[in-house]
Amino acid sequence: MRLFILGLGYSARHFVRKHGGSFSQVAGAVRDPAKRDDLAGIELHAFSGSPPSSESVEQVRNADVLLVSIPPGTSGDPAIAAFGDVLATGHRKIVYLSTIGVYGDHGGGWVDESTPPQSTLDRGRLRVDAEQAWMDIAHGNAAILRLAGIYGPGRNALTTLRAGTARRIIKPGQVFNRIHVDDIANAIMAAIHHGSGGTWNICDDEPTPPQDVIAYAAELMGAAPPPEEAFETAEMSAMARSFYASSARVSNARLKRELGVALVHPTYRHGLDALWRAGEGRS
């Protein structure tokens, strides 16, 4: 199989490190290949939303698998705008990385893939439009993976505690969903091998108040957790505050049932335990 990745972000790079050997060729698009010396072994193409090169178009045309992790903009999905003509032809597996943010606020109640998206945020509505656009391009055969909050090596509560940037923001009733990047990589691979398209939530088994995760990481480190801060009075950016506008418990039952994914890190405790053993958060 030949793999082409649109947007080599954190999750896509981890997927290549974990499963890149399953492909005969791995190529991908980034804004500036000259600045990405961390992507050795991947054939890089420049793409920043402008018309792509003929080489990039040919790579997309010949790809057996297209992994898309570029967020949409106000004028739509930039990858579809740039590659739409070639995407409309041929047969390839398309995996689109979306977000559980499309569900919006459910007051901490449970949601699953049958729950209609109701995000009131522009970025959530743009994601819903992009999901549908990719499903249309793939004639219903795209795999839409709605990712929870992503953590893993270099991006976790242990490292933020060590850096002194971790905070315990308390908003009564607030829960967040999260997923370790190892499990994202395995879910992508399972979606590639799945016989048809669909939409799947990629999250762990235990939606949790965010302050609990920080407290557990501090316990692993043998350190005092940062003081609690009330959400109403905490100094936060508008973007950070917007994440607290939604509270929902997201089910991963379909991920397990249809894609057969057995989570490596079924809770944040499993994930943080593994990261701590690997040396994360240590001086």
C-alpha positions, 0 to 999 in steps of 0.5 A, spaced: 500 500 500 502 507 498 500 512 503 499 519 502 498 524 508 495 531 508 498 534 514 503 531 518 501 533 525 502 530 532 498 524 530 500 522 523 507 522 525 506 517 530 502 513 526 508 513 521 513 511 526 508 505 529 505 503 522 509 506 517 513 499 515 506 496 513 506 501 507 511 500 500 511 508 500 510 513 505 509 521 503 506 527 506 504 534 505 507 539 510 507 547 509 515 547 509 519 541 507 525 544 509 524 546 516 521 538 517 528 534 518 524 530 524 520 527 518 526 522 515 524 517 511 517 520 509 517 523 502 515 530 503 511 535 499 510 542 500 502 544 501 499 550 504 493 551 501 495 554 494 495 550 488 499 543 489 505 541 485 504 536 479 508 531 483 503 532 489 497 531 485 500 525 482 502 522 489 495 523 491 492 520 485 496 513 486 495 513 493 492 507 496 491 510 502 489 518 504 490 520 511 487 527 512 489 531 518 488 538 516 483 542 519 478 546 515 478 553 514 472 558 513 472 557 506 471 549 506 477 544 507 483 546 503 485 539 501 479 538 497 479 545 494 486 543 492 486 536 490 478 535 489 479 533 481 483 527 482 480 525 489 473 524 485 477 519 481 480 512 482 479 508 488 483 509 495 481 509 502 480 515 505 481 516 513 479 523 515 481 525 522 476 530 525 474 531 533 469 529 538 468 537 539 462 536 533 457 534 539 457 540 543 455 540 550 450 535 553 451 537 560 456 531 561 451 526 558 453 520 554 453 521 546 455 516 541 456 516 533 448 516 532 448 523 536 447 529 532 452 534 532 450 540 535 456 544 536 455 552 537 462 553 535 464 555 528 470 550 529 465 545 530 460 546 525 466 547 520 468 540 522 461 537 521 461 540 514 468 537 512 466 530 514 460 531 510 465 533 504 470 527 505 464 522 505 461 525 499 468 525 495 469 518 497 462 516 495 460 514 502 466 510 503 471 515 508 473 513 515 471 519 519 475 518 526 472 523 531 478 524 536 478 526 543 483 530 547 490 527 544 496 526 549 502 522 549 510 522 549 511 530 550 504 532 550 501 530 557 500 532 564 507 529 566 510 534 562 506 540 563 507 539 571 514 539 570 514 545 566 510 549 571 504 550 566 499 545 569 493 548 572 487 545 575 481 549 573 475 547 577 468 547 573 463 543 577 460 537 572 465 538 567 468 532 564 473 531 558 475 525 554 482 523 551 485 518 547 493 516 547 496 517 541 498 510 541 491 508 540 489 513 535 495 510 531 491 503 532 485 506 530 487 509 524 490 502 522 484 498 523 480 503 519 484 502 513 483 495 513 475 496 515 471 494 509 467 500 508 466 507 511 463 510 517 464 514 523 467 512 529 469 516 536 476 515 538 476 516 545 478 512 552 473 508 557 473 514 562 471 521 561 474 525 567 474 532 570 481 535 567 483 536 574 483 529 576 488 528 571 493 533 573 492 530 580 494 523 578 500 525 574 502 529 580 501 523 585 506 519 580 511 524 580 511 525 588 509 532 587 504 537 590 499 538 585 497 546 583 492 549 587 485 549 584 482 555 580 475 556 579 473 556 572 469 563 573 475 567 575 481 563 572 485 567 567 484 564 561 485 565 553 478 565 549 480 559 546 482 555 552 475 558 555 471 555 549 473 548 551 469 548 557 463 550 553 462 543 552 461 537 557 459 530 554 461 523 555 463 520 549 462 512 548 467 508 544 463 502 544 463 502 536 470 503 535 471 496 539 465 493 536 466 495 529 473 496 528 475 491 533 480 496 537 483 493 544 485 500 547 492 499 549 491 505 554 483 504 556 484 510 561 488 516 563 491 512 569 494 507 564 497 512 559 500 516 564 503 510 568 506 508 561 509 515 560 512 515 567 515 509 566 518 511 559 521 517 563 516 523 561 516 528 566 523 527 569 528 532 570 
